[in-house]
Amino acid sequence: MHWYKNSHRKMNKKCVHTAKSTHSTVNNWQARMIRLFAGIFFALFCAGVTTSIYAQSLPDLIFVQIPAQAKPNFQAGTHMSFLMDRYVDGARIVILRPSVAKPMNLTPEFTAACDPDVSFDGKTIVFAGKKSSEEPWQIWRMNIDGSQKVQITRGEGDCITPVHAGNRFYLNDPQPTPQIIYVGTEHGWKNEQNACPVFALYGTDAQGKTVHRLTFNLHSDFSPDILPNGRIVFTSWQHYGDRYQPTGIFALMGINNDGTDLMPFYGNHEMPLVKDMVQVSDFDDRVYFIESNRSPWLGGGDIAYVSRHRPLHSYHRLSHEGKGLFHSPCPLPDGGLFASYRANSPKAVFGIYRIDPKSGKRRQQIFKEPGWHSIDAQVLASHPKVKGRSNWLIPGSTTGVFYCLNSYRTNLPEGKNIAPGSIKHVRVIEGIPLRQKATISECQNNATKNSGLKTYSATAFGPRRILGVAPVEKDGSFHIRVPAEIPITFQLLDKNYLALRTQEAWTWVMGNENRGCIGCHEDPEMAPPNKMVDAVIKLPVELTLPPARRRSVDFRHQIAPIIESKCAIARCHVSGQKAPNFETTQNTTSDPAFSQVYKILIQPIQGRKNERYIVPGKAKESPLIWYLFGKQMGSDQIPYTGKITRMPPVNFLLPWERILFIEWIDLGVQWDSRAAIASESRSNEAKTR
């Protein structure tokens, strides 16, 4: 900048000298005009120099432009709309070079294109696109000038958000295979809360010849990026029953590029609810993301980050601006940061800004165009290649192993009240996906029927079934073998088979994977005690029954017959009044058909505010179970004023009948699970044909 300052001084001297010489030969007004023109020339000169210097400091950028008028008509009440907001006709990928004022469209032949990711060598870009409105989104590759576009995926569902990952290789591979990680819907699962598809992470080679599904969450996984060590960090929508109702919570999870070693990364118990747009910095220790408690069109919120080395202990919210929304952070090679931003105004659009990485304040505006949202900026240059990951899975394996060293060990306050020796069993639960093909465009336009959970339950819990129950050793350890590539969760049980704790998130194991934990939601930085636990020196307990032999427990098929035969005939329930109605009733065609008895059990007790017979998912805290035991079994935090006596007063329930009631409540008080299970079975049979 020294040359600029010297030019400034020379210009001033020249202007002053010219003004004095002219003043001796012309009138005062002429002198004033000369000084005015000199000042204007000087200002224009300075402005030109400043623009040139600033423009030269900018890298080439690629980003996505979304037409502002393309806001889709999302159905009311959806909390996942921002995931699909950018996938609208007219979306395009552009390149902006410092030497030009307007960006160039790289995808003019596409109806819509989004999600660019620059290769490690900076020579190509993978992206999501479709050439017509009727086509599903697929993954494509092109050169950085937009030439030589090649389609990579050809799945039946939508394929979006591709990122370049490290190599995936077996130890005896002659050549490691570079991976592209993307998000897809080919599996055909539907969200429990709305009519939108469930997204899962997939991996493929650069040509799309071999595709592997990596995640099996009952709710969507999306927004992946790659750590320098080759691990994938992504956003996971965790919605288990009534946990954080009605939205659930969005957490950052980590996984290998072959789907193994799923672990929390950050945020599965931390507010705010939404954490999205994960961006790993190649140039420092930060993993950036956007967090918010709301989901406006295109998303957005505050910028936050964690350390990739200590993600659970390094959270920092960078931006604190309440006047607008930040979007898609972009770390820079010089340690700086770009991000998109728009004000809280109906007509405001996202523009790209330089952000102070220390204070989070907006600095220079890089680019903004009326009528277009500019998001997902990336530097068009080479960047460090991430490490590969070895793959030790055996193709065709259908089971894997879980082990826990000490189920009493936890960093959550609700688990620290479990007395040593009280955990006797672990119940393993399989989540049943809802089956319905749905596309992004259909979801945006409300074109799919939104039955959700209403067909199967009047609670927030989806259909599920029991894989089995295994013993927990005296030291708190257990060791089990389970089916691979299905969503499962765990419940720790006492001697009465009542759940003491439930893992309120879905996990899974890949074929031939052996995955263990120190405890039940222990601090991942915790080192296990240097001792051999009882369970792992034994063979794993086999919980691998075929689907047709796995048990479900619902009201219609297991609970109602017991109530009708042993409870409805008891004098205290029918004396002087009409017998309970077990027939299904339906008020309107849009309402599900449930029986009167089912509704009475799950709804608030008439005339007793805030009191219920059942707490879905918590049999130990449900007064109905207290009646079956004749005493209070749970805590004193559940409001209930009725006198607890053993029911039925005669003809007590047999032990297995009482366990059925416990399982029914602990699994979420399903009305009818069999319809969902039958749908899943038909889908699995179709795959094997």
FENPE-V281995 format. One record per residue. N is the residue number from 1. SS is DSSP state (@ for helix, = for strand, . for the rest). PSI is psi in radians with two decimals (* if undefined). OMEGA is omega as a letter, one per 30 degrees, with the letter a starting at -180 (* if undefined). Layout:
# FENPE-V281995
((N,SS,PSI,OMEGA) (N,SS,PSI,OMEGA))
This chain:
# FENPE-V281995
((1,.,-0.10,a) (2,@,-0.66,l) (3,@,-0.57,l) (4,@,-0.72,l) (5,@,-0.71,l) (6,@,-0.73,l) (7,@,-0.65,l) (8,@,-0.82,a) (9,@,-0.73,l) (10,@,-0.69,a) (11,@,-0.72,l) (12,@,-0.79,a) (13,@,-0.74,a) (14,@,-0.73,l) (15,@,-0.76,a) (16,@,-0.77,a) (17,@,-0.76,a) (18,@,-0.72,a) (19,@,-0.74,a) (20,@,-0.73,a) (21,@,-0.73,a) (22,@,-0.61,a) (23,@,-0.44,a) (24,.,-0.23,a) (25,.,-0.21,a) (26,.,3.01,l) (27,.,2.87,a) (28,@,-0.66,a) (29,@,-0.56,l) (30,@,-0.69,l) (31,@,-0.73,l) (32,@,-0.65,l) (33,@,-0.69,l) (34,@,-0.76,l) (35,@,-0.65,l) (36,@,-0.85,a) (37,@,-0.64,l) (38,@,-0.70,l) (39,@,-0.72,l) (40,@,-0.77,l) (41,@,-0.74,a) (42,@,-0.73,a) (43,@,-0.76,l) (44,@,-0.66,l) (45,@,-0.81,l) (46,@,-0.74,l) (47,@,-0.72,l) (48,@,-0.70,l) (49,@,-0.77,a) (50,@,-0.78,l) (51,@,-0.72,a) (52,@,-0.78,l) (53,@,-0.78,a) (54,@,-0.73,a) (55,@,-0.68,a) (56,@,-0.38,a) (57,@,-0.18,a) (58,.,2.49,l) (59,.,2.91,l) (60,.,2.38,a) (61,=,2.51,l) (62,=,2.56,l) (63,=,3.05,a) (64,=,2.42,l) (65,=,2.22,l) (66,=,2.19,l) (67,=,2.27,a) (68,@,-0.50,a) (69,@,0.04,a) (70,@,0.24,a) (71,.,2.07,a) (72,.,2.85,l) (73,.,1.44,a) (74,.,2.59,l) (75,.,2.57,a) (76,.,2.45,l) (77,.,-0.11,l) (78,.,2.48,l) (79,.,0.16,l) (80,.,0.22,a) (81,@,-0.65,a) (82,@,-0.41,l) (83,@,-0.56,a) (84,@,0.09,a) (85,.,-0.72,a) (86,.,-0.19,a) (87,.,1.17,a) (88,.,2.68,l) (89,.,2.43,a) (90,.,-0.26,l) (91,.,2.48,a) (92,=,2.74,l) (93,=,2.27,a) (94,=,2.82,l) (95,=,2.38,l) (96,=,2.06,l) (97,.,2.57,a) (98,.,-0.45,a) (99,.,-0.15,a) (100,.,2.73,a) (101,.,-0.50,a) (102,.,2.53,l) (103,.,2.77,l) (104,=,2.31,l) (105,=,2.11,l) (106,.,-0.20,a) (107,.,0.88,a) (108,.,-0.45,a) (109,.,0.00,a) (110,.,2.45,l) (111,.,-0.63,l) (112,=,2.53,l) (113,=,2.44,a) (114,=,-3.14,l) (115,=,0.90,l) (116,=,2.54,l) (117,=,2.18,a) (118,=,2.39,l) (119,.,2.85,a) (120,.,-0.58,l) (121,.,-0.03,l) (122,.,0.29,a) (123,.,-0.41,a) (124,=,2.91,a) (125,=,2.28,l) (126,=,2.61,a) (127,=,2.95,l) (128,=,2.36,a) (129,=,2.89,l) (130,=,2.47,a) (131,.,-0.28,l) (132,.,2.79,a) (133,.,-0.49,a) (134,.,-0.35,a) (135,.,2.66,l) (136,.,2.78,l) (137,.,2.41,l) (138,=,2.91,a) (139,=,2.33,a) (140,=,2.88,l) (141,=,2.54,l) (142,=,2.84,l) (143,=,2.90,a) (144,.,-0.25,l) (145,.,0.11,l) (146,.,0.03,a) (147,.,2.91,l) (148,.,1.06,l) (149,.,2.28,a) (150,=,2.28,l) (151,=,2.31,a) (152,.,-0.90,a) (153,.,2.70,l) (154,.,0.77,a) (155,.,2.86,l) (156,.,-0.49,a) (157,.,-2.97,l) (158,.,2.46,l) (159,=,2.13,a) (160,=,3.08,l) (161,=,1.05,l) (162,=,2.57,l) (163,=,2.53,l) (164,=,2.28,l) (165,=,3.13,l) (166,=,-3.11,l) (167,=,2.57,l) (168,=,2.21,a) (169,=,2.60,l) (170,.,2.75,a) (171,.,-0.46,l) (172,.,0.26,l) (173,.,2.32,l) (174,.,-0.46,a) (175,.,2.13,l) (176,.,2.68,a) (177,=,1.99,l) (178,=,2.50,a) (179,=,2.58,l) (180,=,2.18,l) (181,=,2.33,l) (182,=,3.08,a) (183,=,2.31,a) (184,=,2.97,a) (185,.,0.29,a) (186,.,-0.46,a) (187,.,-0.32,l) (188,.,0.43,l) (189,=,2.59,l) (190,=,2.53,a) (191,.,2.51,a) (192,.,-0.49,a) (193,.,-0.33,a) (194,.,-3.03,a) (195,.,0.22,a) (196,.,2.72,l) (197,=,2.76,l) (198,.,2.22,l) (199,.,2.48,l) (200,=,2.74,l) (201,=,2.42,l) (202,=,2.73,l) (203,=,2.55,l) (204,=,2.88,l) (205,=,3.05,a) (206,.,-0.36,l) (207,.,-0.08,a) (208,.,0.36,a) (209,.,-0.63,a) (210,.,2.11,a) (211,=,2.34,l) (212,=,2.25,l) (213,=,2.34,a) (214,.,-0.50,a) (215,.,2.63,a) (216,.,0.64,l) (217,.,2.47,l) (218,.,-0.27,l) (219,.,3.02,a) (220,.,2.51,l) (221,=,2.38,a) (222,=,-3.08,l) (223,=,0.95,a) (224,=,2.64,l) (225,=,2.94,a) (226,=,2.26,l) (227,.,2.76,l) (228,.,-0.50,l) (229,.,0.08,l) (230,.,-0.13,l) (231,.,2.63,l) (232,=,2.28,l) (233,=,2.34,a) (234,=,2.87,l) (235,=,2.30,l) (236,=,2.16,l) (237,=,1.93,a) (238,=,1.91,a) (239,.,1.72,a) (240,.,1.90,l) (241,.,-2.26,a) (242,.,0.30,l) (243,.,2.12,a) (244,.,0.80,l) (245,.,2.58,f) (246,.,-0.03,a) (247,.,-0.54,a) (248,.,-2.99,l) (249,=,2.59,l) (250,=,2.21,a) (251,=,2.78,l) (252,=,2.25,a) (253,=,2.78,l) (254,=,2.57,a) (255,=,2.70,l) (256,.,2.87,a) (257,.,0.05,l) (258,.,0.14,l) (259,.,-0.02,a) (260,.,2.87,l) (261,.,0.86,l) (262,.,2.23,a) (263,=,2.61,l) (264,=,2.44,l) (265,=,-0.88,l) (266,=,2.47,l) (267,.,0.21,a) (268,.,-0.01,l) (269,.,0.12,a) (270,.,2.49,l) (271,.,2.83,f) (272,.,3.14,a) (273,.,-0.71,a) (274,=,2.26,l) (275,=,2.10,a) (276,=,3.09,l) (277,=,0.90,a) (278,=,2.32,l) (279,=,1.93,l) (280,=,2.24,l) (281,.,2.30,l) (282,.,-0.10,a) (283,.,-0.11,l) (284,.,-2.86,a) (285,.,0.04,a) (286,=,2.52,l) (287,=,1.91,a) (288,=,2.70,l) (289,=,2.93,l) (290,=,2.32,a) (291,=,2.60,a) (292,=,2.83,l) (293,.,0.13,l) (294,.,2.93,a) (295,.,1.28,l) (296,.,2.99,l) (297,.,2.30,a) (298,.,-0.04,l) (299,.,-2.88,a) (300,.,2.78,a) (301,=,-2.44,l) (302,=,2.67,l) (303,=,2.31,l) (304,=,2.90,l) (305,=,2.78,l) (306,=,2.82,l) (307,=,2.39,l) (308,.,-0.29,l) (309,.,-0.53,l) (310,.,1.11,a) (311,@,-0.57,a) (312,@,-0.09,a) (313,@,0.37,a) (314,.,0.34,a) (315,.,2.41,l) (316,=,2.21,l) (317,=,2.11,a) (318,.,-0.79,a) (319,.,2.57,a) (320,.,0.49,a) (321,.,2.08,a) (322,.,0.04,a) (323,.,-0.08,a) (324,=,-2.99,a) (325,=,2.36,l) (326,=,2.76,a) (327,=,2.49,l) (328,=,1.32,l) (329,=,2.57,a) (330,=,1.76,l) (331,=,2.56,a) (332,.,2.70,a) (333,.,-0.47,a) (334,.,0.16,a) (335,.,-0.05,l) (336,.,-2.95,a) (337,=,2.30,l) (338,=,2.72,l) (339,=,2.70,l) (340,=,2.69,a) (341,=,2.50,l) (342,=,2.63,l) (343,=,2.81,l) (344,.,1.28,a) (345,.,2.44,a) (346,.,-0.55,a) (347,.,0.00,a) (348,.,2.57,l) (349,.,2.72,l) (350,.,2.27,l) (351,=,2.93,a) (352,=,2.30,a) (353,=,2.69,l) (354,=,2.31,a) (355,=,2.37,l) (356,.,2.04,a) (357,.,-0.13,l) (358,.,-0.79,a) (359,.,-0.35,a) (360,.,0.10,a) (361,.,2.59,l) (362,=,2.40,l) (363,=,-2.04,a) (364,=,2.55,l) (365,=,2.16,a) (366,=,-0.83,a) (367,=,2.49,l) (368,.,2.36,a) (369,.,2.16,l) (370,.,2.45,l) (371,.,-0.07,a) (372,=,2.38,l) (373,=,2.18,l) (374,=,1.96,a) (375,=,3.03,l) (376,=,0.80,l) (377,=,2.48,l) (378,=,2.54,l) (379,=,2.25,a) (380,.,1.45,a) (381,.,2.90,l) (382,.,2.68,l) (383,.,2.85,a) (384,.,2.36,l) (385,.,2.41,a) (386,.,2.85,a) (387,.,2.72,l) (388,.,2.97,a) (389,=,2.29,l) (390,=,2.55,a) (391,.,2.06,a) (392,.,0.27,l) (393,.,2.65,l) (394,.,2.03,a) (395,.,2.37,l) (396,.,-0.13,l) (397,.,2.40,a) (398,.,0.00,a) (399,=,2.86,l) (400,=,3.11,a) (401,=,2.38,l) (402,=,2.48,l) (403,=,2.59,l) (404,=,2.29,a) (405,.,-0.63,a) (406,.,1.76,a) (407,.,-0.13,l) (408,.,-0.28,a) (409,.,2.16,a) (410,.,2.76,l) (411,.,0.19,l) (412,.,2.39,a) (413,@,-0.58,a) (414,@,-0.29,l) (415,@,-0.16,a) (416,.,-0.12,l) (417,.,0.04,l) (418,.,2.12,a) (419,.,2.43,l) (420,.,2.35,l) (421,.,-0.13,a) (422,.,-0.36,l) (423,.,2.09,a) (424,.,-0.51,a) (425,=,2.84,l) (426,=,2.22,l) (427,=,2.28,a) (428,=,2.16,a) (429,=,2.37,l) (430,=,2.24,l) (431,=,2.34,a) (432,.,2.06,l) (433,.,2.59,l) (434,=,2.35,a) (435,=,2.11,l) (436,.,2.13,l) (437,.,2.25,l) (438,.,2.43,l) (439,.,2.91,l) (440,@,-0.82,a) (441,@,-0.65,l) (442,@,-0.72,l) (443,@,-0.73,a) (444,@,-0.58,a) (445,.,0.26,l) (446,.,0.61,a) (447,.,-0.14,l) (448,.,2.55,l) (449,.,2.29,a) (450,.,1.40,l) (451,.,-0.55,l) (452,.,-2.41,a) (453,.,-0.13,a) (454,.,-0.51,a) (455,.,-0.51,a) (456,.,-0.36,a) (457,.,2.65,l) (458,.,0.15,l) (459,.,-3.11,a) (460,.,0.07,a) (461,.,2.34,l) (462,.,3.01,l) (463,.,2.49,a) (464,=,2.88,l) (465,=,2.92,a) (466,=,2.14,l) (467,=,-0.56,l) (468,=,3.09,l) (469,=,2.32,a) (470,=,2.71,l) (471,=,2.59,l) (472,.,2.22,a) (473,.,2.92,a) (474,.,-0.51,l) (475,.,0.10,l) (476,.,0.10,a) (477,.,2.67,l) (478,=,2.84,a) (479,=,1.99,a) (480,=,2.63,l) (481,=,2.31,a) (482,=,2.85,l) (483,=,2.53,a) (484,.,2.70,l) (485,.,0.72,l) (486,.,2.62,l) (487,.,2.22,l) (488,=,2.84,l) (489,=,3.03,a) (490,=,2.59,l) (491,=,2.28,l) (492,=,2.24,a) (493,=,2.63,l) (494,.,-2.94,a) (495,.,-0.39,l) (496,.,0.12,a) (497,.,0.39,l) (498,.,2.38,a) (499,=,2.15,l) (500,=,-0.62,l) (501,=,2.58,l) (502,=,2.32,l) (503,.,1.91,a) (504,.,0.92,l) (505,.,2.75,a) (506,.,2.43,l) (507,=,-3.10,a) (508,.,2.98,l) (509,.,2.47,l) (510,.,2.86,a) (511,.,2.17,a) (512,.,0.15,l) (513,.,2.44,l) (514,=,1.97,a) (515,=,2.34,a) (516,=,2.94,l) (517,=,2.76,l) (518,.,-0.71,a) (519,.,-2.76,l) (520,.,1.72,a) (521,.,0.93,l) (522,.,2.90,l) (523,.,2.11,a) (524,.,-0.32,l) (525,.,-0.08,a) (526,.,2.38,l) (527,.,2.38,a) (528,.,2.64,l) (529,.,2.56,a) (530,.,1.30,a) (531,.,2.65,l) (532,.,2.11,a) (533,.,2.82,a) (534,.,-0.69,a) (535,@,-0.62,a) (536,@,-0.19,l) (537,@,-0.02,l) (538,.,2.82,l) (539,.,2.59,l) (540,.,2.52,l) (541,=,2.25,a) (542,=,2.00,l) (543,=,1.00,a) (544,.,0.61,l) (545,.,2.54,l) (546,.,2.74,a) (547,@,-0.65,a) (548,@,-0.35,a) (549,@,0.06,l) (550,.,2.43,a) (551,=,2.41,l) (552,.,2.72,l) (553,.,2.05,l) (554,.,3.02,a) (555,@,-0.83,a) (556,@,-0.69,a) (557,@,-0.41,a) (558,@,-0.77,a) (559,@,-0.81,a) (560,@,-0.76,l) (561,@,-0.63,l) (562,@,-0.77,l) (563,@,-0.74,a) (564,@,-0.61,a) (565,@,-0.51,a) (566,@,-0.37,a) (567,@,-0.74,a) (568,.,-0.40,a) (569,.,-0.13,l) (570,.,2.49,a) (571,@,-0.57,a) (572,@,-0.31,a) (573,@,-0.38,a) (574,@,-0.14,a) (575,.,2.10,l) (576,.,0.18,l) (577,.,2.95,a) (578,.,2.53,l) (579,.,2.64,l) (580,.,2.53,a) (581,.,2.00,l) (582,.,-0.01,l) (583,.,2.52,l) (584,=,2.46,l) (585,=,2.62,a) (586,.,2.08,a) (587,.,-0.74,l) (588,.,2.91,a) (589,.,-0.41,a) (590,.,-0.27,l) (591,.,2.54,l) (592,.,2.79,a) (593,.,1.91,l) (594,=,2.71,l) (595,=,2.82,l) (596,@,-0.71,a) (597,@,-0.77,l) (598,@,-0.77,a) (599,@,-0.72,a) (600,@,-0.70,a) (601,@,-0.60,a) (602,@,-0.26,a) (603,.,2.86,l) (604,.,2.52,a) (605,.,2.30,a) (606,.,2.23,l) (607,.,0.01,l) (608,.,1.65,a) (609,.,2.36,l) (610,.,0.17,l) (611,.,2.44,l) (612,.,2.75,l) (613,.,-0.45,a) (614,.,2.39,l) (615,.,1.81,a) (616,.,2.32,a) (617,.,-0.11,a) (618,.,1.44,a) (619,@,-0.63,a) (620,@,-0.47,a) (621,@,0.20,a) (622,.,2.11,l) (623,@,-0.51,l) (624,@,-0.72,l) (625,@,-0.61,l) (626,@,-0.69,l) (627,@,-0.65,a) (628,@,-0.50,l) (629,@,-0.29,a) (630,.,0.30,l) (631,.,2.80,l) (632,.,2.26,a) (633,.,-0.43,a) (634,.,-2.66,a) (635,.,3.04,l) (636,.,0.30,a) (637,.,-0.16,l) (638,.,2.10,a) (639,.,2.11,l) (640,.,2.17,a) (641,.,-0.08,a) (642,.,2.66,l) (643,.,2.25,a) (644,.,1.97,l) (645,.,2.74,a) (646,.,2.31,l) (647,.,2.58,f) (648,.,2.69,a) (649,.,-0.43,l) (650,.,2.87,l) (651,.,0.97,a) (652,.,2.70,l) (653,.,2.49,l) (654,.,2.74,a) (655,@,-0.73,a) (656,@,-0.52,l) (657,@,-0.69,l) (658,@,-0.67,l) (659,@,-0.62,l) (660,@,-0.77,l) (661,@,-0.75,l) (662,@,-0.83,a) (663,@,-0.71,a) (664,@,-0.78,a) (665,@,-0.78,a) (666,@,-0.48,l) (667,.,0.00,l) (668,.,0.22,l) (669,.,0.97,l) (670,.,2.49,l) (671,.,-0.86,a) (672,.,1.78,l) (673,.,-0.34,a) (674,@,-0.53,l) (675,@,-0.75,l) (676,@,-0.68,a) (677,@,-0.68,l) (678,@,-0.69,l) (679,@,-0.73,l) (680,@,-0.70,l) (681,@,-0.74,l) (682,@,-0.67,l) (683,@,-0.74,l) (684,@,-0.65,l) (685,@,-0.66,l) (686,@,-0.58,l) (687,@,-0.57,a) (688,@,-0.09,a) (689,.,*,*))
